[in-house]
């Protein structure tokens, strides 16, 4: 595999990872909203199917493409989750767990 091709697959993985984590945030917010739970489950299935499709396309290209794409997804996920963890508007763990908080 050429270096340019490896960088392209890494970029595809990074973009897919960022989009997946951004959709995950929305997915979590919808899961804690009672009237949006079915939409959240559908969104979760779509997220998984899109990642599986991307990885299938990569593996059909070559094993190296699969590895670079997967590396990009993992790196993007790690960076995005750290950024979300440190942001002020991230939902608290009590909100995610469905607990009611006192103001």
Steps between C-alpha positions, in 0.01 A plus 500: 500500500628845412556765766240726341245220502574427867452866588175508305362200689616651830318824411186304412520325837553829685199659331285194566611496864417867552158463336430187705582667833301812411203276418562313824452822698166559333414135550560523876294816528213331317526188717436704816194663340206260540319593176817463288623160613380314192671758275815461711499123450453546125784755492723256690430227244576741214829606664609138531395414144691797357817406688467136398449607137805724507718228651367250244595735216845543653559127540390440139775743399777345710593394850713813532203718414298327772775555757548869411126565501452326834795694644342826384168407661665409831716815503205727419287332765769544764560867418132586471407331827778688680380828350140427596605399850667838552226710343261686725187394316557127527209321670571402856518134594186538710309620192625209295406253773149646514525629855316814599721774638415764755570862405 
